[in-house]
Amino acid sequence: MTDREPHYRAVPPEELPDIDRHPVHVVLDNIRSAYNVGSIFRTSDAGAAAHIHLCGMSAHPPHPKLEKTALGAFEYVPWTYHERTKDCFAALRARDIPIVAVEVSEGAVDYTAFDWPRPVAVVFGNEVNGIHERNLRRCDAVVKIPMYGFKNSMNVATAFGVLLYGILDRWHAS
């Protein structure tokens, strides 16, 4: 940033210039922690993700806990709330966007070996139960982040950061 460029916080969101967004749609399937959702908003802004789709019980603006971790990123990243994840999937399919689940499950492909389509929707599930089985069946593919420890899980916001930048790296966009 130069002395002549205003900091984004000094400019009202509606007056910010358009940026080229990467064609990554983020689907949050019943994420119970508003703090995780807020963190995903910030990482989506950092990686210029196209859109966040908040589904089911996932917190959505306005929400004080989300606002605490998002630090206003929900004003910059396009988002939509869907009461049902299947409605979100239908909207994505109507736009011919492939849907890829991120889940540690049998048959899941390592995310670094996956051929990421453009555009793509990546689905992240509930912190305890993962992606609901009926929604997992609706996905076009399933990828995983390899787990080397005992827990076999990772914080969803951390997993999102790994995946987003993994996709961008594969697309040579980072």
N, C-alpha and C positions, 0 to 999 in steps of 0.2 A: 504494500500500500504506500503510495506516495503522499506527500503533504497536501497535494491538490485533490486527492480522492477522499470523499467523506466516508467515515465508518458507516457500515450498514445501519447501525442503531440510530444514527443521526438523520436517516432518511425514512419517511413513512413507507411501510411495505408496498403500498400501491404505486409508489414512485420509483421503486427499485427497477433497474433494467432487467429485462428478460435474460435468463441464462439458458444455455443448452443443457437440458436434463438428459441423463442416461435413461434408456428405456427399461428401467427396472421398476416393477410394481411390487410393493410390499404388502402382503396380506397377513394380518395378525388375527389368528383364529382363537378368540377367547383368552387373550393375555390378561391375567388377573392383576398384575402389578402396574399401577399408573406410572411408577418410577421407570420401569422397563420401557413402557410405551414412550415416555418422554425422552429417554435415552435413544430410542430408535428414531424418533423425530430428529434429534440432533445429528445422529450419524447419517440419516437420509439427506439432511441438508448438506453435510460435509461432502457426501458422495454424489450430490445432485441427482438423487433418485427421482423418478417421474411422479410417483403417486404412492400414498399410503392408504390402504383399505383397512379400516378398523371394524372388526366383526364381533358380534355377540357381546360378551361381557367386557371386551377391551375398552379401557378408558378412552374418552375422546374429549376434545376441548368443548366447553371450558371445564377444567378439572384442576384443582389447586396442586395436587401431587404431580400430575403430568406437567403442569406449567413450571414447577420447581426444577425439574430435570431437563425439560425441553428448552428452557431459556428463550422462549419465543419462537422456536423453530417451526411451530405449527402455523405461524403466519407466513412462512416462506415455502414450505413444502405442501403441495396440493394433497388434500386428504378427503376421504369420504367415509361416513359411518354406514355400515350395513347391519341391520338387525340379525340377519342370517347369513352365514358364510356361503351357503349355496347360492344366494342372490348375488353376492359378490362374484362368485365363479361364473355365473350366467352372464354378468356384465362383461367380464374379461373375455369369455368365449365369444361373445357377440363382436368383440374387437379383434378376434383371432390371436389372442395373447395366450401362449402356452403357460400352463400352471405347473410349477415344480415345488413339491413338498420338501422341507428340510426336516429329516427325521432319522433317528438311529433305528433302523429296522432291517429285517432280512431282505436282501435284494437291493438295498439302497446303494447307489454309486457314489464313490468318493467325489466330493465337489470339485476337486482339482482335476479329475479325469473326465468330468462331464462336459459335453459340447453345449455350452450355454447359448440358447437362441436369443435373437433380438427381434422384438421385445420379449420380455419374460416377466412372469409373476412368480415371486417366491413366497411360500407359505410357511409361517412359523406358528407353532402351537403353544398351548397352555403350558406353563412352567412345570406343572406336576404331571399332567396326563398326556402332554404332547398334542399332536393334531388328532382331532376326533376321527375315529376309524371311517365313518361315512364320508368325511371330507377328504381323507387320505385316498380313498378309492376314486374320488373324482379328479385326482391330479393326473397329469400326463407322465410324470416321472417323480422319482424320489431320490434325493441326494443326502449324503451324510457328511458330517465333519468327523474324521476319525477320533476316537476316544482311546487314550492310552492308560488312563488311571482306573480307579475302582468305581467311581460314581457313574460313569457312562452317560454323563450329561454335562451341560455347560449353561451358564446364564444366557437367557434368550437374547438379551441386548448385545452381549459379547458375541454370541453365535451370529447374530445379524451383521455385526461389523466384519467378522471374518468372511462371511459369505459375500457381502456387498463388494468388498475390496478384492475378493477372489474373482468375482465375476468381472469387475472392471479390469483387473489384471489380465484375465483371459481375453478380454476384448481389446487389450492394449490401450485402454483409456486412462490408466492411472498416471 
